[in-house]
Amino acid sequence: MKLSLLFPAWFQEFGAYKHAAKKVSTFPPLNLCIVAAVAEEAGWEVQLIDAHIEALDNRSVADRVAAFKPDLIGLTCTTPFFGVSMELARMLKERLDTPIMIGGTHVSVCREKAFEDCFDYLFIGECETALPEFLRRFAGGDRFPDTPGLMTRRNGEIRYSGDAPLLTDLDKAPLPARHLLPNEKYFMGTLKGRKRYTSLQTSRGCPFSCVFCACELHGKRFRQRSVGNVMEELELVIKSYGAEHIYFIDDTITLKRQFLLDLCDEIEKRNLKFTFEGSTRANLWDEALVRRLKEC
């Protein structure tokens, strides 16, 4: 079975400022890399197209997808480019008789409000606990599985069997399938100049309720990867993919202080050289912690 995963070229929505938008917003689609890794573990052949970084219009993306001849197509979106994902899905529907699923922050929050007729499946929340079963049943010919976390539509009626359970042990998740990306194209401006970079997640969930945040995607239950598991991925992206800068996408990177200090010790021990950035709350850092992070 074949799966095409697509990240649309949303920078074109900025019109005259599209080139500036593309230059400052070239985030690797880590969520699609996770989906790809889960699918590859299930025995699927995966195509991953980051149309944003490759500056591909929808027609060019559709040409690549058609040449790949997938059995299933997957799209992702955040709120700003949900419309772009819909346009691409409609173009694919006109050219191919292939089911399309969509996931991502926007649809996980909006749910049935985002279930447009160009989509056959809407995936809500984290994928590791539910996607393998869906792919297994889909490969077996079941086009309307009642898999948790999956919203389907049959005879005009939307069906949903409830949220999928969160992944409790993050170390059990496969490492993102970055080998499917053009890693040499991702750069970010840093305090130390323009550097090749990637994003990386060490935890999920956040116990706080900041009004501006979409943390409900991963829930309030905080889950932390082990230091060893994170170091395996750090060494991979630095030594195999040439990453010089790491963007930690955790909601609150300093929530577990001892984890971060242990991570610093391992980075120092293995002599890994990179710069980094991440997000936290103003009440969850202090000068001693910042000094230790700077040393690493």
Backbone bond lengths (Angstrom), bond angles and torsions (degrees), N, CA, C in turn:
res aa  C-N    CA-C-N  psi(-1)  N-CA   C-N-CA  omega(-1)  CA-C   N-CA-C  phi
1 M - - - 1.461 - - 1.530 109.82 -
2 K 1.341 114.92 148.61 1.458 120.78 -177.64 1.529 111.15 -121.25
3 L 1.342 115.06 139.28 1.461 121.88 179.79 1.524 109.50 -126.83
4 S 1.329 117.24 125.94 1.469 122.71 173.09 1.527 108.75 -101.51
5 L 1.319 116.94 124.84 1.463 122.83 177.77 1.522 108.90 -112.87
6 L 1.337 117.01 128.96 1.460 121.26 -169.31 1.524 112.18 -127.44
7 F 1.339 114.78 131.51 1.456 122.23 172.62 1.520 106.77 -113.40
8 P 1.330 119.16 109.11 1.476 122.09 -172.06 1.525 113.29 -66.58
9 A 1.325 115.00 157.87 1.470 121.81 177.29 1.519 109.17 -84.51
10 W 1.319 116.42 82.17 1.461 120.52 -172.48 1.524 113.55 -79.66
11 F 1.344 118.81 -14.13 1.465 119.98 -176.10 1.529 111.99 -62.78
12 Q 1.333 117.35 -21.32 1.465 119.88 -179.34 1.519 112.22 -65.65
13 E 1.342 117.51 -17.44 1.453 121.72 178.25 1.531 112.00 -66.40
14 F 1.348 117.46 -15.20 1.453 121.07 -177.20 1.525 112.64 -88.86
15 G 1.339 117.83 5.28 1.462 121.14 174.82 1.512 113.51 57.72
16 A 1.344 117.24 -122.07 1.459 121.98 -177.22 1.524 112.39 -63.42
17 Y 1.337 117.39 -18.85 1.456 120.66 -178.56 1.531 111.81 -100.46
18 K 1.336 117.75 13.24 1.461 120.56 -172.75 1.522 113.01 -62.36
19 H 1.332 117.76 -36.54 1.462 119.61 -178.57 1.531 110.88 -68.85
20 A 1.327 116.90 -37.38 1.464 120.56 176.42 1.521 110.21 -66.82
21 A 1.342 116.14 -40.57 1.466 120.46 179.62 1.520 110.68 -63.01
22 K 1.321 116.53 -41.52 1.470 120.64 179.54 1.524 110.76 -65.07
23 K 1.331 116.69 -39.43 1.462 120.82 -175.63 1.525 111.58 -66.54
24 V 1.332 117.40 -38.62 1.463 120.01 -175.05 1.522 113.42 -95.17
25 S 1.324 118.44 -6.38 1.467 120.51 -175.26 1.525 110.98 -133.86
26 T 1.309 115.92 67.49 1.467 120.22 179.10 1.522 109.22 -116.55
27 F 1.325 115.99 68.05 1.452 120.77 179.86 1.527 110.94 -81.70
28 P 1.322 118.87 130.44 1.467 119.32 174.49 1.529 109.39 -60.18
29 P 1.331 118.55 136.09 1.474 120.65 179.63 1.525 110.91 -74.74
30 L 1.337 115.50 78.53 1.459 120.77 -175.08 1.523 111.68 -61.36
31 N 1.340 116.82 -34.58 1.468 119.11 179.88 1.527 111.40 -62.68
32 L 1.332 117.38 -39.68 1.462 120.05 178.09 1.526 111.13 -70.18
33 C 1.325 116.88 -31.94 1.465 119.89 176.10 1.531 110.49 -65.00
34 I 1.337 116.60 -35.34 1.466 120.49 177.05 1.529 110.32 -68.86
35 V 1.337 116.57 -44.62 1.466 120.33 176.39 1.529 110.23 -59.06
36 A 1.328 116.16 -43.28 1.462 120.72 -179.80 1.523 111.08 -61.69
37 A 1.334 116.89 -42.27 1.463 120.66 179.88 1.526 111.17 -63.08
38 V 1.336 116.40 -41.41 1.465 120.64 177.86 1.526 110.29 -63.61
39 A 1.326 116.70 -42.93 1.467 121.01 -179.48 1.525 111.22 -66.31
40 E 1.327 116.92 -41.06 1.472 119.29 178.93 1.522 110.96 -64.60
41 E 1.322 116.86 -37.62 1.467 119.93 175.97 1.526 111.25 -62.29
42 A 1.341 116.10 -29.27 1.463 121.28 179.76 1.528 111.93 -85.03
43 G 1.333 117.07 1.79 1.459 120.80 176.30 1.511 115.34 93.16
44 W 1.332 118.27 10.13 1.459 121.15 -179.76 1.531 110.47 -87.39
45 E 1.323 116.16 150.65 1.457 122.51 170.54 1.526 107.28 -90.78
46 V 1.341 116.55 130.54 1.460 120.17 -171.10 1.524 111.73 -120.91
47 Q 1.315 114.70 135.33 1.463 123.55 169.78 1.519 107.16 -110.98
48 L 1.342 117.51 128.72 1.465 120.84 178.30 1.524 107.96 -123.59
49 I 1.330 116.55 121.02 1.458 121.78 -179.01 1.525 109.68 -117.20
50 D 1.326 116.17 116.88 1.462 120.75 171.74 1.529 106.76 -96.78
51 A 1.315 115.81 89.23 1.468 120.73 -177.17 1.515 111.47 -66.55
52 H 1.329 116.96 -24.27 1.463 120.54 179.68 1.531 110.84 -65.98
53 I 1.336 116.87 -52.18 1.462 119.96 -177.36 1.523 111.88 -70.14
54 E 1.348 117.25 -28.43 1.459 120.82 -179.28 1.525 112.70 -93.06
55 A 1.331 116.95 0.32 1.468 122.51 178.66 1.528 111.57 54.62
56 L 1.324 116.54 48.60 1.463 122.16 -179.85 1.529 109.77 -98.75
57 D 1.323 116.99 133.60 1.456 118.98 173.35 1.530 109.06 -80.35
58 N 1.318 116.11 171.65 1.458 120.24 -175.06 1.523 112.51 -60.67
59 R 1.312 117.09 -36.17 1.460 119.94 -179.76 1.533 111.18 -64.38
60 S 1.332 116.35 -41.03 1.465 120.30 178.56 1.527 111.02 -65.89
61 V 1.328 116.26 -39.24 1.461 120.20 177.02 1.526 110.09 -63.01
62 A 1.326 116.50 -45.84 1.461 120.96 179.99 1.527 111.23 -60.74
63 D 1.331 117.27 -37.06 1.468 120.59 177.84 1.525 110.73 -62.54
64 R 1.324 116.31 -44.25 1.475 119.98 179.92 1.530 111.16 -64.87
65 V 1.313 115.48 -42.54 1.460 119.72 -179.71 1.526 110.20 -63.86
66 A 1.316 116.69 -43.86 1.465 120.88 179.71 1.524 111.00 -60.33
67 A 1.331 116.85 -39.38 1.469 120.65 179.87 1.526 111.15 -67.78
68 F 1.327 117.13 -31.28 1.467 121.75 -179.89 1.524 112.06 -75.54
69 K 1.338 117.41 -27.66 1.471 124.63 179.86 1.531 112.03 56.73
70 P 1.338 116.60 62.44 1.471 118.87 -177.96 1.528 112.50 -76.28
71 D 1.323 114.78 159.41 1.461 120.98 172.77 1.520 111.00 -89.58
72 L 1.341 115.68 -20.18 1.460 121.99 -177.74 1.526 108.05 -151.08
73 I 1.345 116.16 142.91 1.466 122.07 178.51 1.523 108.50 -118.86
74 G 1.339 116.25 137.39 1.459 121.44 178.01 1.511 111.34 -122.75
75 L 1.320 116.85 133.72 1.465 123.09 177.49 1.519 109.76 -120.74
76 T 1.328 115.84 156.52 1.456 120.51 174.35 1.518 108.79 -128.20
77 C 1.337 116.40 164.43 1.460 119.00 177.71 1.519 110.83 -164.71
78 T 1.317 114.37 152.52 1.459 121.85 161.90 1.528 105.31 -109.39
79 T 1.304 118.00 175.98 1.460 120.53 -176.23 1.531 113.82 -58.21
80 P 1.355 119.45 -44.79 1.473 118.59 -177.11 1.515 115.09 -59.59
81 F 1.340 118.83 -30.05 1.456 117.87 -178.03 1.534 113.31 -119.30
82 F 1.334 116.00 27.26 1.465 118.65 174.37 1.525 110.88 -61.30
83 G 1.328 116.47 -39.42 1.463 120.15 179.21 1.512 112.32 -63.22
84 V 1.335 117.12 -36.04 1.464 120.82 177.64 1.530 110.36 -65.39
85 S 1.324 116.41 -40.82 1.463 120.34 177.99 1.534 110.98 -63.05
86 M 1.336 116.42 -38.52 1.464 119.60 177.32 1.528 111.56 -64.78
87 E 1.329 116.73 -42.98 1.465 120.29 178.99 1.523 110.95 -60.04
88 L 1.323 116.46 -44.15 1.463 120.50 179.23 1.526 110.86 -64.79
89 A 1.324 116.67 -42.23 1.464 120.50 179.55 1.530 111.00 -61.73
90 R 1.315 117.03 -40.83 1.470 120.27 -179.74 1.523 111.46 -67.86
91 M 1.322 116.95 -37.68 1.458 119.89 176.19 1.529 110.81 -64.04
92 L 1.339 116.06 -42.05 1.466 119.96 179.06 1.525 110.87 -65.55
93 K 1.319 116.91 -36.98 1.466 120.46 178.59 1.525 111.19 -63.92
94 E 1.328 116.77 -34.53 1.462 120.52 179.52 1.527 111.69 -69.96
95 R 1.335 116.94 -30.70 1.457 120.89 -175.25 1.521 113.96 -97.65
96 L 1.329 117.10 -32.00 1.462 120.73 -172.20 1.523 111.18 -127.95
97 D 1.293 116.29 144.54 1.459 121.47 174.49 1.528 108.21 -96.60
98 T 1.357 114.46 66.08 1.465 120.92 -174.22 1.517 110.07 -127.44
99 P 1.328 118.44 130.77 1.468 120.59 178.11 1.530 111.13 -60.86
100 I 1.339 115.58 144.42 1.461 121.54 -178.41 1.524 109.67 -124.59
101 M 1.334 115.49 130.27 1.468 120.28 173.89 1.525 108.47 -115.63
102 I 1.322 116.15 153.42 1.462 121.05 178.28 1.517 109.18 -135.88
103 G 1.333 115.09 143.55 1.452 121.93 176.48 1.516 109.11 -141.14
104 G 1.327 116.54 -168.40 1.458 120.23 -179.76 1.514 112.02 115.14
105 T 1.304 115.25 174.81 1.460 121.29 -173.82 1.522 112.62 -58.86
106 H 1.336 117.02 -46.25 1.462 120.04 -174.75 1.525 112.00 -61.46
107 V 1.326 116.89 -48.86 1.467 118.77 -176.53 1.531 111.15 -73.00
108 S 1.340 117.48 -29.21 1.461 119.61 178.79 1.520 111.42 -67.95
109 V 1.339 116.69 -29.33 1.458 120.75 178.47 1.529 111.34 -86.72
110 C 1.345 116.82 -43.72 1.470 120.81 -174.95 1.519 113.51 -84.01
111 R 1.319 117.52 -25.03 1.467 123.59 177.27 1.522 112.83 54.37
112 E 1.325 118.93 -124.17 1.469 120.70 -172.16 1.529 112.68 -61.42
113 K 1.340 117.73 -22.27 1.465 119.95 176.79 1.525 111.54 -65.55
114 A 1.332 116.12 -22.06 1.464 120.87 179.81 1.528 112.52 -100.15
115 F 1.330 116.94 2.25 1.470 120.42 -175.01 1.524 109.56 -85.67
116 E 1.334 115.48 74.34 1.459 121.33 179.68 1.524 110.72 -73.10
117 D 1.347 116.38 161.88 1.458 120.12 -174.15 1.526 113.91 -70.01
118 C 1.335 118.26 -9.76 1.464 120.46 177.43 1.519 111.95 -81.50
119 F 1.336 116.91 -7.77 1.461 121.30 179.29 1.527 110.21 -108.27
120 D 1.323 115.94 140.43 1.459 121.44 176.91 1.522 111.95 -95.38
121 Y 1.336 115.58 -29.92 1.467 120.80 -179.32 1.522 109.24 -137.42
122 L 1.335 115.22 142.07 1.451 121.08 176.36 1.527 107.40 -122.63
123 F 1.335 116.57 118.12 1.467 121.61 -176.37 1.519 109.66 -98.79
124 I 1.323 116.33 125.60 1.454 122.90 -174.87 1.534 110.50 -111.28
125 G 1.341 115.46 131.09 1.459 120.35 174.87 1.514 114.16 81.50
126 E 1.329 115.44 -155.38 1.458 121.98 -178.23 1.530 110.92 -76.43
127 C 1.321 115.06 149.86 1.476 117.92 -171.34 1.518 114.40 -99.95
128 E 1.337 118.98 -19.42 1.467 119.28 -168.06 1.522 114.38 -63.63
129 T 1.338 117.60 -31.43 1.466 119.30 -175.93 1.526 112.95 -87.39
130 A 1.332 118.17 -20.16 1.471 120.42 -174.41 1.523 114.35 -115.81
131 L 1.323 117.56 -31.37 1.464 120.27 -174.98 1.526 113.59 -61.87
132 P 1.335 120.15 -41.79 1.472 118.54 179.77 1.526 113.07 -56.33
133 E 1.335 117.61 -41.68 1.462 120.89 179.43 1.518 111.37 -67.30
134 F 1.339 116.46 -40.81 1.465 119.78 177.56 1.524 110.67 -61.27
135 L 1.323 117.55 -46.35 1.461 120.57 -179.31 1.529 111.34 -63.57
136 R 1.318 116.28 -38.61 1.468 119.79 177.93 1.521 111.15 -62.73
137 R 1.323 117.03 -45.71 1.458 120.69 -178.58 1.524 111.19 -71.37
138 F 1.331 116.73 -36.42 1.466 120.17 177.01 1.524 110.37 -63.17
139 A 1.328 117.01 -44.69 1.459 121.38 179.13 1.525 111.29 -62.59
140 G 1.340 116.22 -27.52 1.455 120.98 178.55 1.520 113.74 -84.15
141 G 1.341 116.87 0.69 1.460 120.44 176.10 1.515 115.72 101.88
142 D 1.334 117.95 -1.12 1.464 120.89 -179.65 1.527 108.73 -83.80
143 R 1.325 117.45 108.85 1.464 121.55 -178.42 1.529 113.33 -92.98
144 F 1.329 118.05 -3.29 1.466 121.07 178.46 1.531 110.18 -133.50
145 P 1.328 117.15 56.10 1.472 119.49 -178.84 1.517 111.59 -70.39
146 D 1.327 116.64 147.60 1.467 120.86 178.71 1.521 110.03 -94.90
147 T 1.316 116.16 44.29 1.459 121.85 -178.98 1.524 110.46 -68.96
148 P 1.331 119.06 131.77 1.472 120.51 176.19 1.523 111.03 -57.18
149 G 1.331 115.65 141.99 1.458 120.69 -179.14 1.510 114.23 86.65
150 L 1.341 116.82 -5.72 1.464 120.98 -176.62 1.522 110.71 -112.51
151 M 1.323 116.60 124.89 1.455 122.02 175.59 1.522 108.57 -100.89
152 T 1.327 116.25 128.71 1.464 121.49 -179.94 1.523 109.88 -123.57
153 R 1.315 115.58 169.85 1.459 121.21 178.25 1.529 108.40 -134.35
154 R 1.321 116.91 126.74 1.465 121.28 179.81 1.519 109.39 -135.56
155 N 1.335 114.85 121.98 1.463 120.50 -177.92 1.535 111.38 55.14
156 G 1.327 115.22 39.40 1.461 121.01 178.01 1.505 114.92 80.21
157 E 1.329 118.26 -3.45 1.467 121.93 -178.48 1.527 110.45 -101.77
158 I 1.338 116.24 127.50 1.462 121.17 178.39 1.526 109.40 -82.14
159 R 1.338 114.08 132.43 1.463 119.66 -179.86 1.522 109.74 -123.47
160 Y 1.332 115.22 139.59 1.461 120.27 179.62 1.522 108.50 -149.11
161 S 1.326 116.21 126.64 1.464 120.37 -175.69 1.521 113.10 -99.32
162 G 1.315 117.24 17.03 1.456 120.29 175.75 1.516 113.34 103.17
163 D 1.322 115.31 163.22 1.461 120.94 -177.88 1.522 111.62 -67.21
164 A 1.322 115.41 146.44 1.449 120.96 174.24 1.527 109.21 -76.17
165 P 1.320 118.19 149.97 1.470 119.50 178.00 1.521 110.92 -66.38
166 L 1.321 116.17 147.27 1.450 120.27 176.12 1.523 109.85 -70.85
167 L 1.306 115.47 150.78 1.462 120.52 175.85 1.520 108.23 -74.14
168 T 1.323 117.28 115.37 1.465 120.50 -175.33 1.524 112.35 -81.48
169 D 1.332 117.68 -37.30 1.466 122.01 179.86 1.524 108.30 -106.94
170 L 1.318 116.92 98.19 1.469 120.72 -176.00 1.525 112.66 -65.43
171 D 1.326 117.42 -21.40 1.461 119.73 178.55 1.523 112.21 -66.68
172 K 1.337 117.47 -17.33 1.458 121.05 -179.59 1.529 112.48 -82.54
173 A 1.323 117.22 -11.17 1.464 120.30 178.63 1.524 109.79 -74.79
174 P 1.320 117.85 139.84 1.472 119.28 176.24 1.517 110.47 -66.94
175 L 1.317 116.66 151.12 1.461 119.56 175.92 1.522 109.10 -66.09
176 P 1.333 118.06 142.26 1.468 121.00 -178.47 1.524 112.17 -54.01
177 A 1.341 115.27 142.46 1.469 121.40 -176.69 1.523 110.62 -81.53
178 R 1.325 116.26 68.11 1.465 120.35 -178.86 1.527 112.65 -68.69
179 H 1.327 117.37 -16.42 1.469 119.82 179.06 1.523 112.03 -63.47
180 L 1.331 117.49 -13.56 1.460 121.13 179.03 1.535 112.42 -89.04
181 L 1.340 116.90 -4.02 1.461 121.56 -177.57 1.533 111.35 -102.85
182 P 1.334 117.29 154.97 1.468 121.20 170.92 1.531 108.87 -81.30
183 N 1.325 117.44 75.97 1.462 122.22 -170.19 1.519 113.71 -59.12
184 E 1.326 116.36 -25.28 1.459 119.87 -178.32 1.524 112.97 -71.23
185 K 1.325 117.94 -7.71 1.463 121.63 -176.01 1.528 113.67 -95.70
186 Y 1.345 117.91 -10.18 1.460 120.04 -174.45 1.530 111.03 -92.32
187 F 1.340 115.54 115.76 1.460 121.55 179.47 1.524 109.68 -130.32
188 M 1.331 115.47 152.58 1.459 120.69 177.83 1.529 108.82 -140.68
189 G 1.328 116.25 140.59 1.451 120.85 174.11 1.517 110.03 -75.53
190 T 1.318 117.38 129.40 1.463 122.11 -179.01 1.524 109.31 -128.57
191 L 1.323 116.62 176.17 1.466 121.09 176.24 1.524 111.39 -65.68
192 K 1.329 116.03 -16.80 1.467 121.80 178.92 1.525 111.47 -106.99
193 G 1.335 117.20 21.24 1.456 120.83 179.06 1.519 112.60 99.51
194 R 1.334 115.89 -178.57 1.466 122.46 -178.28 1.528 109.30 -78.39
195 K 1.332 116.42 124.08 1.463 120.71 -173.96 1.523 112.02 -131.53
196 R 1.336 114.69 149.69 1.465 119.58 171.94 1.526 107.72 -69.31
197 Y 1.323 116.75 135.97 1.460 118.05 -174.14 1.524 111.81 -145.07
198 T 1.322 113.95 170.62 1.456 121.55 170.21 1.520 108.08 -147.04
199 S 1.318 116.50 167.82 1.463 121.22 176.11 1.524 109.22 -102.38
200 L 1.327 115.18 155.61 1.467 120.52 -176.64 1.521 108.40 -152.88
201 Q 1.321 116.32 143.61 1.464 121.88 -177.10 1.524 109.69 -120.53
202 T 1.336 116.87 125.09 1.468 120.28 178.91 1.519 112.40 -102.72
203 S 1.341 117.20 -14.14 1.463 120.29 -177.77 1.521 110.08 -153.13
204 R 1.319 115.29 166.03 1.462 121.71 174.50 1.521 109.11 -136.01
205 G 1.317 114.62 151.49 1.456 119.90 178.72 1.516 112.47 88.27
206 C 1.322 115.28 156.13 1.474 121.19 179.51 1.525 107.86 -154.36
207 P 1.336 118.13 131.08 1.470 120.69 -177.02 1.516 114.59 -78.53
208 F 1.339 117.46 -7.44 1.457 120.64 -175.72 1.533 111.75 -91.70
209 S 1.331 115.87 173.85 1.465 120.87 -175.43 1.525 111.35 -133.86
210 C 1.312 117.13 54.02 1.458 121.05 178.05 1.532 109.39 -63.94
211 V 1.322 117.52 133.96 1.456 121.26 -171.43 1.529 113.15 -67.20
212 F 1.327 117.78 -21.72 1.472 121.36 -175.50 1.518 112.77 -91.15
213 C 1.321 118.24 -1.63 1.470 121.07 -167.01 1.526 112.28 -106.35
214 A 1.337 115.04 147.14 1.470 121.58 176.19 1.521 110.51 -100.35
215 C 1.333 116.87 39.64 1.460 120.43 -174.71 1.523 112.35 -67.04
216 E 1.338 117.95 -10.14 1.461 119.79 178.67 1.520 112.00 -63.83
217 L 1.331 117.06 -15.89 1.458 120.06 178.12 1.521 110.67 -58.50
218 H 1.335 117.54 -43.26 1.462 122.07 -179.70 1.527 113.04 -104.82
219 G 1.327 117.07 0.53 1.454 120.51 176.69 1.516 113.52 79.97
220 K 1.312 115.87 175.20 1.460 122.19 -178.57 1.526 112.70 -88.23
221 R 1.323 116.63 -12.81 1.467 119.10 179.10 1.524 109.29 -76.58
222 F 1.328 116.58 116.02 1.459 121.27 -177.89 1.526 109.91 -79.45
223 R 1.334 115.52 130.04 1.468 121.72 179.00 1.524 109.09 -128.95
224 Q 1.320 116.38 129.53 1.464 122.05 -173.70 1.518 111.21 -117.62
225 R 1.317 116.93 133.60 1.462 120.68 171.76 1.526 109.00 -70.81
226 S 1.330 116.41 160.52 1.456 119.60 175.58 1.525 109.33 -76.97
227 V 1.332 116.05 157.41 1.456 120.95 178.67 1.527 110.48 -59.72
228 G 1.337 117.01 -42.66 1.462 120.77 -179.82 1.512 112.97 -61.14
229 N 1.328 116.55 -40.06 1.461 121.25 -179.90 1.522 111.17 -67.28
230 V 1.330 116.99 -41.37 1.462 120.90 178.08 1.530 110.31 -66.39
231 M 1.334 116.97 -40.66 1.460 120.31 -179.65 1.520 111.83 -64.33
232 E 1.328 117.06 -34.68 1.465 120.13 176.26 1.531 110.58 -59.10
233 E 1.332 116.28 -43.43 1.459 119.93 -179.84 1.530 111.41 -72.87
234 L 1.338 116.86 -38.77 1.463 120.07 178.71 1.532 110.99 -60.72
235 E 1.315 116.67 -46.10 1.462 119.69 179.49 1.524 111.34 -63.11
236 L 1.323 115.96 -37.51 1.461 120.26 179.84 1.526 111.32 -63.48
237 V 1.346 117.30 -49.47 1.466 119.28 -175.26 1.525 112.10 -70.66
238 I 1.334 117.15 -28.96 1.461 120.08 -179.78 1.526 111.43 -80.65
239 K 1.332 116.42 -47.10 1.460 120.51 -174.01 1.530 113.31 -84.50
240 S 1.328 117.44 -32.34 1.471 119.85 -176.81 1.530 112.82 -97.56
241 Y 1.340 117.43 -33.87 1.459 120.40 -175.75 1.524 113.50 -110.47
242 G 1.319 117.54 0.45 1.454 120.79 173.45 1.510 115.91 72.57
243 A 1.323 118.08 23.67 1.469 120.39 179.59 1.526 110.36 -67.75
244 E 1.329 116.07 131.77 1.466 122.01 178.12 1.528 111.29 -108.89
245 H 1.319 116.50 -15.88 1.463 122.41 -177.87 1.519 107.80 -138.89
246 I 1.323 116.91 136.44 1.465 122.41 -179.24 1.527 109.29 -115.34
247 Y 1.322 115.39 127.52 1.464 120.78 174.36 1.528 107.59 -102.48
248 F 1.343 116.94 104.01 1.457 121.24 179.25 1.530 108.47 -78.19
249 I 1.327 116.88 119.01 1.461 120.87 -173.58 1.529 112.70 -95.56
250 D 1.324 117.79 11.65 1.460 120.90 174.99 1.524 109.73 -55.81
251 D 1.319 116.62 146.65 1.465 120.01 175.64 1.529 110.37 -63.86
252 T 1.345 116.20 -40.60 1.467 120.97 -175.03 1.531 108.43 -141.16
253 I 1.309 116.95 86.09 1.459 121.86 -169.94 1.525 112.98 -64.89
254 T 1.342 118.65 -26.40 1.467 120.66 -176.79 1.527 113.00 -101.06
255 L 1.317 118.25 15.86 1.471 119.96 -176.61 1.530 111.25 -62.26
256 K 1.323 117.58 -41.87 1.466 122.19 177.61 1.535 108.18 -103.50
257 R 1.305 115.39 92.69 1.468 121.37 -173.78 1.526 112.44 -58.34
258 Q 1.343 116.81 -45.84 1.466 119.51 -176.34 1.527 111.52 -65.30
259 F 1.336 116.87 -36.24 1.471 119.49 175.86 1.517 110.35 -58.08
260 L 1.322 116.28 -44.92 1.465 120.21 -177.06 1.526 111.11 -67.09
261 L 1.321 116.83 -38.23 1.467 120.13 177.66 1.525 111.20 -66.59
262 D 1.335 116.60 -40.67 1.471 120.54 176.94 1.518 111.06 -64.89
263 L 1.336 116.13 -37.66 1.455 120.25 177.58 1.531 110.29 -63.68
264 C 1.322 116.91 -41.62 1.466 120.92 177.24 1.521 110.97 -59.59
265 D 1.330 116.28 -42.22 1.471 120.22 179.29 1.530 110.90 -59.91
266 E 1.341 116.68 -42.10 1.459 120.60 -178.68 1.528 111.54 -70.31
267 I 1.315 116.30 -39.26 1.474 120.38 177.87 1.528 109.37 -60.13
268 E 1.330 115.35 -43.53 1.462 120.80 179.71 1.528 111.05 -66.55
269 K 1.333 115.88 -43.25 1.465 120.91 -178.73 1.528 111.67 -62.14
270 R 1.333 116.71 -38.61 1.467 121.02 -177.29 1.531 112.38 -90.25
271 N 1.327 115.46 -0.19 1.465 121.54 175.48 1.529 112.15 57.40
272 L 1.335 116.06 43.16 1.459 120.31 176.98 1.524 109.35 -83.77
273 K 1.314 116.32 133.65 1.452 121.62 -176.51 1.529 109.94 -113.75
274 F 1.325 116.20 114.48 1.464 121.18 176.97 1.518 109.26 -165.34
275 T 1.315 116.65 158.55 1.450 121.69 170.42 1.527 107.76 -101.32
276 F 1.317 117.13 167.02 1.466 118.43 -175.23 1.524 110.61 -156.50
277 E 1.320 114.88 167.44 1.462 121.93 171.40 1.518 108.80 -152.08
278 G 1.331 115.60 163.84 1.451 120.28 -179.16 1.521 109.37 -170.84
279 S 1.322 116.36 -177.07 1.464 121.50 -176.12 1.531 110.91 -121.52
280 T 1.322 115.00 148.58 1.457 119.68 174.52 1.529 108.73 -157.87
281 R 1.320 116.62 -171.02 1.465 122.24 176.05 1.529 109.03 -101.89
282 A 1.312 115.82 152.48 1.468 120.77 -176.09 1.528 112.15 -63.82
283 N 1.336 117.89 -23.13 1.465 120.27 -178.74 1.527 112.57 -93.30
284 L 1.329 117.59 8.35 1.467 120.38 -176.96 1.526 112.61 -119.83
285 W 1.323 116.00 33.24 1.458 119.77 172.46 1.523 108.00 -149.34
286 D 1.309 115.48 159.94 1.452 121.58 176.11 1.519 108.25 -147.82
287 E 1.304 116.46 172.39 1.460 120.31 -173.14 1.528 112.20 -63.95
288 A 1.329 117.40 -38.74 1.464 120.17 -179.17 1.528 110.97 -62.24
289 L 1.337 116.38 -41.90 1.463 120.22 179.18 1.521 110.99 -66.19
290 V 1.315 116.23 -43.70 1.468 119.89 -179.73 1.528 110.69 -62.76
291 R 1.323 117.36 -39.94 1.469 120.27 178.79 1.535 110.37 -62.47
292 R 1.328 116.72 -41.03 1.466 119.97 -179.77 1.534 110.24 -66.67
293 L 1.315 116.82 -40.45 1.461 120.08 177.85 1.531 110.45 -63.63
294 K 1.322 117.00 -40.70 1.455 120.75 179.68 1.528 111.05 -63.22
295 E 1.326 116.99 -37.30 1.471 120.67 179.07 1.534 111.90 -61.09
296 C 1.336 115.36 -28.69 1.474 119.97 -177.42 1.525 113.22 -95.64
